Amino acid sequence: MAAMRYIVRDVSASVAFYSENFGFELRQQFGPAMAIVAKGDLTLWLAGPVSSAAQAMPDGRKPESGGWNRIVLEVKGLPALVERLRASGVKFRNEIVTGPGGSQILCEDPSGNCLELFEG
């Protein structure tokens, strides 16, 4: 089993984002602290500000959302999906770029965590 954890600002908003836009299914929710969503073989743990994962480290650093590490979601019809997501208010970090393997674009969840949408 493999899972990825994202630190999020609002667990319920994050569950809605991943479910409504990308078809993730809610597996468990622990109030405002944490939720587990899944799609295919990917399990995503969404840890809110009151979760144990968001507690400060011994040196005082605090885990926060919005970095550059990301999950990659393989999609079909990338341009149309980007148009739909933009219309619903999803923030993008760049425009679609094309390379030798396909096309990709980076968007953000409600907490600023990065997702790569990829079409090969």
Backbone torsions as a table, in degrees:
resi	resn	phi	psi	omega
1	MET	NA	138.6	174.7
2	ALA	-127.8	141.3	177.3
3	ALA	-139.5	156.0	176.3
4	MET	-123.4	142.0	178.8
5	ARG	-113.6	132.7	170.6
6	TYR	-114.8	134.2	170.7
7	ILE	-80.5	127.0	-177.1
8	VAL	-126.6	157.6	178.8
9	ARG	-81.5	-32.0	-175.0
10	ASP	-143.5	110.3	-175.3
11	VAL	-62.5	-47.2	-177.6
12	SER	-63.1	-41.8	178.0
13	ALA	-64.1	-37.1	179.3
14	SER	-69.3	-41.6	176.3
15	VAL	-58.9	-46.1	179.4
16	ALA	-61.2	-44.1	-179.4
17	PHE	-58.7	-52.1	-176.9
18	TYR	-70.5	-34.6	179.7
19	SER	-72.5	-51.1	-174.7
20	GLU	-71.6	-36.5	-175.5
21	ASN	-91.8	-28.6	-172.3
22	PHE	-129.8	5.5	174.3
23	GLY	75.5	20.8	174.3
24	PHE	-69.6	149.4	177.3
25	GLU	-108.6	136.3	176.4
26	LEU	-72.7	124.1	177.9
27	ARG	-96.9	-44.3	179.4
28	GLN	-153.8	148.1	171.4
29	GLN	-135.9	136.7	-179.1
30	PHE	-114.8	65.7	-179.2
31	GLY	57.6	-140.9	-179.3
32	PRO	-81.3	-2.0	-175.7
33	ALA	-79.8	-44.5	-171.8
34	MET	-165.0	152.2	171.9
35	ALA	-141.1	153.4	175.6
36	ILE	-118.6	122.3	176.3
37	VAL	-120.4	155.9	-177.7
38	ALA	-146.2	151.1	173.4
39	LYS	-147.5	118.8	-177.3
40	GLY	57.7	-128.7	-178.7
41	ASP	-86.8	-0.4	-177.0
42	LEU	-98.1	123.8	172.9
43	THR	-111.2	127.6	-177.2
44	LEU	-118.2	122.5	177.1
45	TRP	-96.2	122.8	-179.0
46	LEU	-106.0	105.1	-173.2
47	ALA	-103.2	117.7	-178.6
48	GLY	-82.7	177.9	-176.6
49	PRO	-60.3	-24.4	-179.3
50	VAL	-96.2	5.8	179.8
51	SER	-78.1	160.7	176.5
52	SER	-64.7	-29.8	-179.5
53	ALA	-68.0	-19.0	-178.1
54	ALA	-95.9	1.6	179.8
55	GLN	-68.5	149.7	179.4
56	ALA	-62.4	148.0	176.5
57	MET	-79.7	165.0	-179.7
58	PRO	-55.8	-29.2	-179.9
59	ASP	-87.3	4.8	176.6
60	GLY	95.9	-14.4	177.9
61	ARG	-65.7	144.2	-178.9
62	LYS	-116.7	128.5	176.3
63	PRO	-58.4	139.0	179.5
64	GLU	-143.6	160.7	-178.8
65	SER	-85.2	169.5	168.3
66	GLY	97.2	15.1	179.5
67	GLY	-76.2	-160.4	-177.3
68	TRP	-106.2	-15.2	173.0
69	ASN	-63.6	148.0	-173.3
70	ARG	-156.8	159.3	168.5
71	ILE	-89.2	151.1	176.7
72	VAL	-111.1	122.0	176.0
73	LEU	-105.3	117.9	176.6
74	GLU	-79.4	128.1	-174.9
75	VAL	-129.3	166.7	171.9
76	LYS	-116.4	147.1	178.7
77	GLY	67.3	47.8	-174.8
78	LEU	-53.0	-50.0	-178.5
79	PRO	-57.8	-42.0	-180.0
80	ALA	-68.1	-39.0	178.1
81	LEU	-63.4	-44.2	179.2
82	VAL	-60.6	-42.8	178.9
83	GLU	-60.4	-45.3	179.9
84	ARG	-64.3	-43.6	-179.5
85	LEU	-66.1	-41.6	177.4
86	ARG	-60.2	-42.5	-179.5
87	ALA	-62.8	-28.1	179.4
88	SER	-90.9	3.0	174.6
89	GLY	97.0	6.9	179.1
90	VAL	-69.0	135.9	-179.2
91	LYS	-87.7	136.1	177.4
92	PHE	-113.7	145.6	178.8
93	ARG	-90.0	-18.6	-177.4
94	ASN	-155.1	-173.8	173.3
95	GLU	-100.3	169.8	177.7
96	ILE	-62.2	130.3	175.1
97	VAL	-119.0	147.0	-178.0
98	THR	-118.8	134.1	178.1
99	GLY	-131.0	-168.2	-176.3
100	PRO	-63.8	-25.8	-177.3
101	GLY	-96.5	-15.8	-177.6
102	GLY	154.2	-157.1	-178.2
103	SER	-118.9	149.7	-178.9
104	GLN	-150.0	160.1	174.2
105	ILE	-151.2	151.3	179.5
106	LEU	-107.4	129.1	173.5
107	CYS	-124.8	173.6	-178.3
108	GLU	-122.1	145.1	171.4
109	ASP	-79.6	178.7	-176.6
110	PRO	-60.2	-16.8	179.5
111	SER	-100.5	4.2	179.7
112	GLY	87.1	7.3	175.9
113	ASN	-73.2	142.1	-174.2
114	CYS	-85.8	137.1	170.9
115	LEU	-125.6	137.3	173.3
116	GLU	-101.2	122.5	174.1
117	LEU	-97.5	121.4	-171.8
118	PHE	-125.7	134.9	172.7
119	GLU	-127.6	118.3	-177.3
120	GLY	-88.6	NA	NA
